[in-house]
């Protein structure tokens, strides 16, 4: 593999630097940014979920056209933030679609949504973090939903915050950045 030298202004360099993930090279950052799904298309999906409104998840609330969720997603996009979710969250979205009375409509909404954001898969590196978090919680007597632990491991490894209304559980996990919405 060959290499090319490119020149950037200080401003462009500083913007790129803010987008880098922990341990990511500039080369990998540029490849990631250029291959990102078309996040601006996400706004077309608001209101596409059919069914009840009993949910605290940001993505489902966005699909239900919840004003607060739409504002949060809009704010992130205005800041040119890359939107992420985890493979665990994706599974929960599909689970919700299959439980709903409008399965086909909601499956379509989930698939369109997941095609507009970056999905973090659960990998072997996350297993060690999971073990550390779960054992720490158990030693302290703080038991939380296992799915939340899986989600937290991926956010910690990527040095990303979790945006949630479920702050009560996630705030029990050390090293995790939690942002309420």
C-alpha positions as CSV (number, residue, x, y, z in Angstrom):
1,X,0.0,0.0,0.0
2,X,1.4,3.4,-1.0
3,X,1.1,6.7,0.8
4,X,0.4,10.2,-0.3
5,X,1.1,13.5,1.5
6,X,-1.7,16.0,1.6
7,X,-1.7,19.5,3.1
8,X,-4.4,20.8,5.4
9,X,-5.0,24.2,6.9
10,X,-4.7,24.3,10.7
11,X,-8.5,24.8,10.9
12,X,-9.2,21.7,8.8
13,X,-6.7,19.7,10.9
14,X,-8.3,20.8,14.2
15,X,-11.8,19.9,12.9
16,X,-10.5,16.4,11.8
17,X,-8.8,16.0,15.2
18,X,-12.1,16.5,17.1
19,X,-13.7,13.7,15.0
20,X,-11.0,11.1,15.8
21,X,-12.0,8.2,18.0
22,X,-9.7,6.9,20.7
23,X,-6.8,5.0,19.0
24,X,-7.9,5.9,15.5
25,X,-5.3,7.1,13.0
26,X,-6.0,10.1,10.7
27,X,-6.0,7.7,7.7
28,X,-8.7,5.5,9.4
29,X,-10.6,8.6,10.4
30,X,-10.7,9.9,6.8
31,X,-11.8,6.5,5.5
32,X,-14.5,6.3,8.1
33,X,-15.8,9.8,7.4
34,X,-15.9,9.2,3.7
35,X,-17.8,5.9,4.1
36,X,-20.3,7.2,6.6
37,X,-24.0,6.6,5.8
38,X,-25.9,9.7,4.7
39,X,-26.9,11.0,8.1
40,X,-28.8,14.0,6.8
41,X,-31.3,11.5,5.4
42,X,-32.2,10.5,9.0
43,X,-34.5,13.6,9.3
44,X,-36.8,12.1,6.7
45,X,-37.5,9.2,9.0
46,X,-39.0,11.1,12.0
47,X,-42.6,10.0,12.6
48,X,-42.2,6.7,10.7
49,X,-42.8,4.4,13.8
50,X,-46.3,3.2,14.1
51,X,-47.7,2.3,17.5
52,X,-47.6,3.2,21.2
53,X,-45.4,5.9,22.7
54,X,-44.1,4.1,25.8
55,X,-40.4,4.3,25.2
56,X,-37.4,6.2,26.6
57,X,-35.0,5.2,23.7
58,X,-33.8,8.2,21.7
59,X,-34.0,6.5,18.3
60,X,-37.5,5.1,18.8
61,X,-38.6,8.4,20.2
62,X,-37.2,10.1,17.1
63,X,-39.0,7.7,14.8
64,X,-42.2,8.5,16.7
65,X,-41.5,12.2,16.0
66,X,-41.0,13.1,19.7
67,X,-40.1,16.8,19.7
68,X,-37.3,16.4,22.3
69,X,-35.8,13.5,20.4
70,X,-36.0,15.4,17.1
71,X,-34.3,18.4,18.7
72,X,-31.5,16.2,20.1
73,X,-30.8,14.5,16.8
74,X,-31.0,17.9,15.0
75,X,-28.5,19.4,17.5
76,X,-26.1,16.5,17.0
77,X,-26.3,16.8,13.2
78,X,-25.8,20.6,13.3
79,X,-22.6,20.0,15.2
80,X,-21.6,17.5,12.5
81,X,-21.5,14.7,15.0
82,X,-21.4,11.2,13.6
83,X,-24.5,9.3,14.9
84,X,-23.7,5.8,16.4
85,X,-25.7,3.0,17.9
86,X,-24.7,-0.5,18.9
87,X,-25.6,-3.9,17.5
88,X,-27.4,-4.4,20.8
89,X,-29.6,-1.3,20.3
90,X,-30.3,-2.5,16.7
91,X,-31.5,-5.8,18.2
92,X,-33.7,-4.0,20.6
93,X,-35.2,-1.9,17.7
94,X,-36.0,-5.1,15.8
95,X,-37.5,-6.6,19.0
96,X,-39.8,-3.6,19.3
97,X,-40.8,-3.8,15.7
98,X,-41.7,-7.5,16.1
99,X,-43.7,-6.8,19.2
100,X,-45.7,-4.0,17.6
101,X,-49.0,-4.2,15.9
102,X,-47.6,-2.8,12.7
103,X,-44.6,-5.1,12.2
104,X,-44.0,-4.5,8.5
105,X,-44.1,-0.7,8.8
106,X,-41.9,-0.6,11.9
107,X,-39.4,-3.1,10.4
108,X,-39.1,-0.8,7.4
109,X,-38.5,2.2,9.7
110,X,-35.9,0.4,11.7
111,X,-34.0,-0.8,8.6
112,X,-34.0,2.7,7.1
113,X,-32.8,4.2,10.3
114,X,-30.0,1.7,10.7
115,X,-28.9,2.5,7.2
116,X,-28.4,6.1,8.1
117,X,-26.2,5.7,11.2
118,X,-23.0,3.9,12.2
119,X,-23.5,0.6,13.9
120,X,-20.8,-0.5,16.5
121,X,-20.7,-4.3,16.5
122,X,-20.0,-6.3,19.7
123,X,-16.5,-7.7,19.3
124,X,-14.1,-9.8,21.4
125,X,-12.4,-6.6,22.8
126,X,-15.7,-5.7,24.4
127,X,-15.9,-9.0,26.3
128,X,-13.1,-8.0,28.7
129,X,-14.7,-4.6,29.3
130,X,-18.1,-6.3,29.9
131,X,-16.5,-8.7,32.4
132,X,-14.9,-5.8,34.3
133,X,-18.1,-3.8,34.4
134,X,-20.4,-6.6,35.4
135,X,-18.1,-7.9,38.2
136,X,-17.6,-4.3,39.5
137,X,-21.4,-3.8,39.6
138,X,-22.0,-7.1,41.3
139,X,-19.3,-6.4,43.9
140,X,-21.0,-3.1,44.7
141,X,-24.5,-4.7,44.7
142,X,-25.6,-2.6,41.7
143,X,-27.3,-4.9,39.3
144,X,-28.6,-3.5,36.0
145,X,-30.0,-4.9,32.8
146,X,-27.3,-7.0,31.0
147,X,-28.2,-5.4,27.6
148,X,-27.3,-2.0,29.1
149,X,-23.9,-3.4,30.2
150,X,-23.2,-4.7,26.6
151,X,-24.2,-1.2,25.2
152,X,-21.9,0.5,27.8
153,X,-18.9,-1.7,26.9
154,X,-19.0,-0.6,23.3
155,X,-19.4,3.1,24.2
156,X,-16.5,2.9,26.6
157,X,-14.2,1.2,24.1
158,X,-15.0,3.8,21.5
159,X,-14.8,6.7,24.0
160,X,-18.3,7.7,23.1
161,X,-21.1,9.1,25.3
162,X,-24.4,7.3,25.8
163,X,-27.4,9.6,25.2
164,X,-30.3,8.3,27.2
165,X,-33.1,8.9,29.6
166,X,-32.1,5.8,31.5
167,X,-29.4,7.7,33.4
168,X,-30.2,5.8,36.6
169,X,-28.7,2.6,35.4
170,X,-25.9,3.9,33.1
171,X,-24.5,6.3,35.8
172,X,-23.6,3.3,37.9
173,X,-21.0,2.3,35.3
174,X,-17.6,3.8,35.9
175,X,-15.7,5.3,32.9
176,X,-19.0,5.7,31.0
177,X,-20.0,9.2,29.7
178,X,-23.7,9.6,30.1
179,X,-25.7,12.5,28.5
180,X,-29.4,12.8,29.4
181,X,-31.8,14.0,26.8
